Amino acid sequence: MKKEIQVDYSEGEGKFKEELKGTVVMKRLNFSDKNTLEEESATISFVGNTSHVKISTTKLKELSLLRSIVESTLLKTVYSEDKNTKALTPVTNEYPITMANIRELPFQVGEELFEEWSNLNSLSPKKKEN
């Protein structure tokens, strides 16, 4: 099962304006994938003979998005100002989906993608009843 999400984000003005636009396609993860994500986001520490497991929800969200995204056409546009004419020139580049770029996503975009990921990977009402 896959889902296509349209991203259309813009903030700032003038030479400080940034835009992020495009399409992200996510797949539904299977049970094994989800277990692996939880293991990778966990830290185990020992105090004496007692072990403590801490799961980083931030890392879990980042890894979930990274593993779930199968295709992305995101483009990031920033504006540069000509020193002589003061005219703004848009500079557009691909925005590849990497762990670093997921961490650098604007909060609004990251939350929207994670919400879509959650909806895609939640149990349907029929499965919850069984």
Secondary structure, 3 states (H helix, E strand, C coil): CEEEEEEEEEECCHHHCEEEEEEEEEECCCHHHHHHHHHHCEEEEEECCEEEEEECHHHHHHHHHHHHEEEECCEEEEEEECCCCCCEEEEEEECCCCHHHHHCCCHHHHHHHHHHHHHHHCCCHHHHHC
